[in-house]
Each structure stands twice: as C-alpha cells, then as structure tokens.
Amino acid sequence: MTPLSPRPMIRMAVLATAGTLWFCGAVAADAPVAAPADFKPYTESIPESKLSFDLVPIAGGKFQMGSPAKEKGRQKDEGPQHEVEVHPFWMSKTEVTWDEYGVYTAEGNRLLLKGVVNEGPDAITYPTPPYADETFGYGKNKQPAIAMTQHAAMSYARWLSKKTGKTYRLPTEAEWEYACRAGTTTAYSFGNSPKTLGTYAWFAGNAAKRPNVGGGKKPNAFGLFDMHGNLAEWVIDQYDAEAYAKAAPGVLPVTIPGNRRYPHVARGGSWTDKDVSLRCAARRASNKEWSKQDPQNPQSIWWHTEATNVGFRLVRVPNEYPALKDVKSKITEASPY
C-alpha cells in the first residue's frame, strides 16, 4: 500500500465508503513530513501575461478539525472534532482574480475561434461562454473571480499547472481549515468573539453588498488574506454531512469527489454572510439552487448563476498525497445532478 507521504514508519489503510476514499494512517510522532529546502514565499508568474500572484508557505502539522460542541453558531456537520495531520504546502495569499482567470478563458476562446478541439482524458478543457455577465456588474480586473463551478476552479488549476510546470490544485478541506486557523483553536483565527471581524473580513455587516478586491483587510497569522469572508472558497472535497463522524484520529486528508455535479464544499463565508458563517469550521454544500436561473438544458458545468459569493484560491503541495497526484474533475456535461 502506498503511503500518503514519502516518510518512514507509516501504516496505511484505505476504506471505501459510498464512493468516497478515506486515507487512514498511524504516523510516528518523530517522523514529520519535511518541508523542501526552498520552502519560502514566492511569486508565480502566469505565462503569456504580465500577471502574477503570491504564495505563502504553510508548515505542516496536526490540528483539531471541526468545531467544539459549544461553539456559537456550530452546525452538526462540523463535528465531532478529530485530529488531522497535513503536509507542508503553499497557498495563494489572496483569492484568484478575474485578471488571472481571464488568461485561461481568453486562451479557450482563441482556440474555439480557431476550431482547435483538445480531446482525450488528459486534455485541458476551457469554460464555455457564460449565459450572462459573469461579474454580475461587480467588475473584473483585480476583483476576485466569482460564480464559477467547482469543476471550473479545478480545471483552471490544471491549466495553470500545465502552463507553469508546477502542480497547483484546490486545497482539501483539511488544508483549508488548517490554513484558516493559522495555529489557533478559536472560532475565528483572531479569537472567539466576532467583535473585531470587520478588521479581517468583508461580510454582510461591512461589504456594501458586493465582493471586494482582495487584501483590503488584515491577514491572519499565516499572512493569508480573506480566509474569513469576501468569498466562500471551493475545496476539492465532495460534501458529506457525516464526514467527521466517520473519521478517526489522523483521518480525512480528502474526500475525493466523483462525477456528480453536487454537492461540493465551499469554505470561509462570504460578503453575503453573517459572522457565524465566517468561522474557521463553517462548511457549506453546493446544490442545484446555485444554478437556479440557468435556462440551459443541461445546465452549465462551468458557471453558477447564483454563486456571486463563491470563488477560490490555490495550493501547491511539495510532498503530495499519492491519491491527489494529477487530480482532476470528473464532471462532464453528462454528469448527473
């Protein structure tokens, strides 16, 4: 059995439950996953553009995933708390912007006009034109990209990986929460009280009814902006309300999604949400209502007409879990709802 990371003294078991893979391991306390020698902040340039984005190194470690039973605003799917260990990884400092995402869509449009069709299981695919204004009047450029599906976010990551030669993907739920908590155990990365939330986040109380340019609030202790609020952010995981109840200590690096369009997980709360939805442990699941106004049949696998509060950011993992190497979305236009 191949272990999740290239380290000694690991025993692995793989459990299959309802189409989901759970990777379970007992890890020796003296065998942490080592960060690479070049594990430091860096700026990634997007080829064939003048654009770039910054990435922050996040040291790996163990943490209690989920929320304690008495946390204000806690939902049933946030528990029980369980110990998770994550590998070191880089995470983008801010959410992906329209400028960045636009390089990807523009390339797809150029290929479409040329009649170039990429086929095969490893082909890069591109978004179809949206049904309406994908920005919903909020503007593009440095504004965070919104309303794309989880499939679209995963496809962008694959495209960027091919362009840069580095492997980028969406974070797992565990990686995302670990990064959001930034070493804390409180409801928010700055404490249990939401009184200072406006210092760190755009939410329903201060966002002026719109998403805002990233980096305008204080970062968390890891140097990441907008982990609370602005946009809820896609992660790789298929949503399972009972995921934490099925977990044991050290379990749940990822709940690998299949080919169903729904539900997938978004984390972090958004500009439309009240404070309790911005807690580190808060989860939400996508559903058909996110594309309610899409008149197409079948509906787009690229755009959600109602998800103006959803975006994403990327991670890069130097010691990647074998199950996540070359991970890609399995959704197609024929995918069931």
C-alpha positions in Angstrom: 0.0 0.0 0.0 1.5 3.4 -1.0 1.6 5.8 2.0 0.3 9.4 1.7 3.7 10.8 2.0 7.3 9.7 1.5 8.2 9.2 5.1 9.1 6.1 7.2 7.1 4.3 9.9 3.6 4.8 8.4 0.9 2.1 8.3 -1.9 2.7 5.9 -5.4 1.5 5.3 -7.9 2.5 2.7 -11.6 2.4 3.3 -14.2 2.7 0.6 -17.5 4.2 1.8 -20.3 5.3 -0.6 -17.8 6.1 -3.3 -15.5 8.1 -1.1 -11.9 7.2 -0.3 -10.7 7.6 3.3 -7.0 7.5 3.8 -6.2 6.4 7.4 -2.8 6.4 8.9 -0.9 5.9 12.2 2.1 8.3 12.0 5.1 8.1 14.2 5.4 11.3 16.3 9.1 11.6 15.4 8.5 11.3 11.6 7.1 14.7 10.5 6.8 15.5 6.8 9.8 17.6 6.0 9.4 20.9 4.0 11.7 21.2 0.9 14.8 23.3 1.1 13.2 26.1 -1.0 10.1 26.3 1.2 9.7 30.1 1.3 7.3 32.7 -0.1 7.4 33.1 -3.8 5.6 34.9 -6.7 4.2 32.8 -9.6 4.1 34.5 -13.0 1.2 33.5 -15.3 2.8 32.6 -18.7 1.8 34.7 -21.7 0.7 37.6 -19.5 2.1 40.2 -17.2 0.2 38.8 -14.2 1.5 37.1 -11.1 0.2 36.1 -7.7 1.9 35.5 -4.3 2.1 32.2 -2.4 2.7 31.7 1.3 4.4 28.6 2.8 2.3 26.8 5.4 4.3 24.5 7.6 2.6 21.1 8.0 1.3 19.8 11.3 -1.5 18.4 13.4 -4.7 20.2 14.4 -8.2 19.5 15.6 -10.5 19.8 12.6 -14.1 20.9 13.2 -15.7 22.9 16.0 -16.3 22.1 19.7 -19.9 21.3 20.6 -20.5 24.6 22.5 -19.1 26.9 19.8 -21.7 29.6 18.9 -23.2 29.0 15.5 -21.9 25.5 15.3 -23.7 23.2 12.8 -23.9 19.4 13.1 -21.7 18.7 10.1 -18.8 20.4 11.9 -18.3 17.6 14.3 -17.1 15.7 16.0 -13.7 17.3 16.2 -10.9 15.0 15.1 -7.2 15.2 14.7 -5.8 15.7 11.2 -2.2 16.0 10.1 -1.4 17.9 6.9 1.7 18.1 4.8 3.6 21.4 4.3 2.0 23.4 1.4 2.0 26.7 -0.3 -1.3 28.7 -0.5 -2.1 31.7 -2.6 -2.2 34.8 -0.5 -5.4 36.1 -2.0 -8.3 34.7 -4.0 -8.0 34.2 -7.7 -8.8 37.4 -9.6 -10.7 38.0 -12.8 -7.4 39.1 -14.4 -5.8 35.8 -13.6 -8.8 33.6 -14.5 -9.3 35.7 -17.7 -6.0 34.5 -19.2 -7.4 31.0 -19.0 -10.8 31.9 -20.5 -9.2 34.0 -23.2 -7.0 31.1 -24.4 -10.0 28.9 -24.6 -11.9 31.5 -26.7 -8.9 31.8 -29.1 -8.8 28.0 -29.5 -12.5 27.9 -30.1 -12.3 30.5 -32.8 -9.5 28.6 -34.5 -11.6 25.4 -34.3 -9.0 23.7 -32.2 -10.5 20.9 -30.1 -8.5 19.2 -27.4 -9.6 15.6 -26.8 -8.6 12.7 -24.6 -8.5 12.1 -20.9 -5.6 14.5 -20.2 -6.8 17.3 -22.4 -7.1 20.8 -20.9 -10.7 22.0 -21.2 -12.0 25.6 -21.2 -15.1 27.3 -20.0 -18.0 27.9 -22.4 -19.2 31.5 -22.6 -21.4 32.4 -19.7 -25.1 32.8 -20.1 -25.0 36.3 -18.8 -22.4 38.8 -17.3 -20.3 36.5 -15.2 -19.2 39.5 -13.0 -22.9 40.4 -12.2 -21.9 44.1 -12.5 -19.2 44.0 -9.9 -16.4 44.4 -12.4 -13.3 42.4 -13.4 -9.6 43.2 -13.3 -8.4 42.8 -9.7 -11.8 41.9 -8.4 -11.9 38.2 -7.2 -13.4 35.8 -9.8 -16.9 34.6 -8.9 -19.7 32.3 -9.9 -17.6 29.5 -11.4 -18.3 25.9 -10.5 -16.0 23.7 -8.6 -15.3 21.9 -11.9 -14.2 25.2 -13.4 -11.9 26.0 -10.5 -10.3 22.6 -10.7 -9.9 22.9 -14.5 -8.2 26.3 -14.0 -5.7 24.7 -11.6 -4.9 22.0 -14.2 -4.4 24.6 -16.9 -2.1 26.7 -14.7 -0.1 23.6 -13.7 0.5 22.8 -17.4 1.5 26.4 -18.1 3.9 26.8 -15.2 5.3 23.3 -14.8 4.3 23.4 -11.1 1.4 21.4 -9.7 -1.5 23.6 -8.4 -4.8 22.4 -7.2 -7.7 23.3 -4.9 -7.0 22.8 -1.2 -8.6 19.9 0.6 -11.0 20.8 3.4 -8.3 19.9 6.0 -5.7 22.0 4.4 -8.1 24.9 4.0 -9.2 24.9 7.7 -5.6 24.4 8.9 -4.5 27.5 6.9 -7.6 29.5 8.1 -6.9 28.7 11.8 -3.3 29.7 11.5 -2.3 27.9 14.6 -5.3 28.9 16.7 -8.1 26.8 18.2 -10.7 29.5 18.4 -13.9 30.1 16.3 -12.0 32.7 14.2 -8.3 33.0 13.6 -8.3 36.1 15.8 -10.3 34.7 18.7 -13.8 33.5 19.7 -15.6 36.9 19.6 -16.7 38.4 16.2 -16.4 41.9 17.5 -13.2 42.6 15.5 -14.4 40.6 12.5 -14.6 43.7 10.3 -10.8 44.2 10.7 -10.2 40.9 9.0 -13.1 40.2 6.7 -15.7 41.5 4.3 -19.1 40.2 5.3 -22.7 41.2 5.4 -22.0 43.8 8.1 -19.5 45.9 6.1 -19.1 44.7 2.4 -21.5 47.2 0.9 -23.4 44.3 -0.8 -20.6 43.3 -3.1 -17.3 41.3 -3.2 -14.2 43.4 -2.7 -10.6 43.5 -4.1 -8.5 41.0 -2.1 -6.0 42.1 0.5 -8.0 45.1 1.8 -8.3 43.7 5.4 -5.8 42.3 7.9 -4.3 38.9 7.1 -4.3 36.0 9.5 -1.2 34.9 11.3 0.0 32.9 8.3 -0.2 36.0 6.1 -3.3 34.9 4.2 -6.0 37.5 3.3 -9.8 37.0 3.2 -9.8 33.5 4.7 -12.8 34.8 6.6 -15.3 36.4 4.3 -15.3 38.1 0.9 -15.8 34.9 -1.0 -16.6 31.4 0.1 -13.9 29.2 -1.4 -14.0 25.9 -3.3 -12.1 23.0 -1.9 -11.6 19.6 -3.6 -13.9 17.7 -1.3 -17.2 16.2 -2.1 -19.6 17.3 0.7 -20.6 14.6 3.2 -22.6 15.8 6.2 -21.3 12.7 8.1 -17.7 13.0 7.1 -16.3 13.9 10.5 -18.4 11.2 12.3 -16.8 8.6 10.0 -13.3 9.9 10.8 -10.8 8.6 13.3 -7.6 10.4 14.6 -5.4 11.3 11.6 -8.1 10.7 9.0 -9.6 12.8 6.3 -6.9 14.3 4.1 -9.5 14.5 1.4 -13.0 13.2 0.4 -12.4 12.6 -3.3 -15.3 13.7 -5.5 -16.9 11.6 -8.2 -18.8 12.7 -11.3 -21.9 14.2 -9.6 -22.4 17.9 -10.1 -23.5 18.3 -6.4 -22.7 18.7 -3.6 -19.2 20.0 -3.2 -17.7 22.0 -0.3 -17.0 25.7 -0.1 -15.4 27.2 3.0 -14.8 30.6 4.6 -18.1 32.5 4.4 -18.6 35.5 2.1 -19.7 39.1 1.7 -23.4 37.9 1.9 -23.0 36.1 5.2 -23.4 36.9 8.9 -20.5 36.4 11.3 -21.2 32.8 12.3 -20.8 31.6 8.7 -17.3 33.0 8.7 -16.0 30.8 11.5 -13.0 28.6 10.7 -15.0 25.4 10.9 -18.1 26.5 9.0 -18.9 24.4 5.9 -21.4 24.8 3.1 -22.5 22.5 0.3 -23.3 23.4 -3.3 -26.7 22.4 -4.7 -28.9 22.9 -7.7 -30.2 26.2 -6.4 -26.8 27.7 -7.2 -27.7 27.5 -10.9 -31.4 28.2 -10.5 -31.6 30.9 -13.3 -29.5 28.9 -15.8 -32.0 28.2 -18.6 -29.8 25.7 -20.4 -30.5 22.0 -20.6 -28.2 20.6 -19.4 -27.1 23.5 -17.2 -23.6 24.8 -17.5 -20.9 22.8 -15.8 -18.8 26.0 -15.7 -20.9 28.7 -14.2 -23.3 29.1 -11.3 -25.9 31.9 -11.9 -26.5 32.4 -8.1 -23.0 31.9 -6.7 -21.9 35.5 -6.7 -20.4 34.9 -3.3 -18.1 31.9 -4.3 -14.6 31.9 -5.6 -11.3 30.0 -4.9 -7.6 30.1 -4.2 -4.9 27.5 -5.0 -2.4 25.4 -3.1 0.8 23.7 -4.2 2.0 20.7 -2.1 5.6 19.6 -2.4 5.1 16.2 -0.7 1.8 15.4 -2.5 -0.6 12.7 -1.3 -0.4 9.9 -4.0 -4.2 9.9 -4.3 -4.1 13.6 -5.3 -1.4 13.4 -7.9 -2.8 14.6 -11.2 -6.2 15.0 -9.6 -8.8 16.5 -11.9 -12.6 17.0 -12.1 -14.6 14.0 -13.3 -17.6 16.2 -14.2 -18.8 16.3 -17.8 -22.0 17.7 -19.4 -23.5 14.2 -19.0 -22.8 14.2 -15.3 -25.9 13.6 -13.0 -27.2 16.2 -10.7 
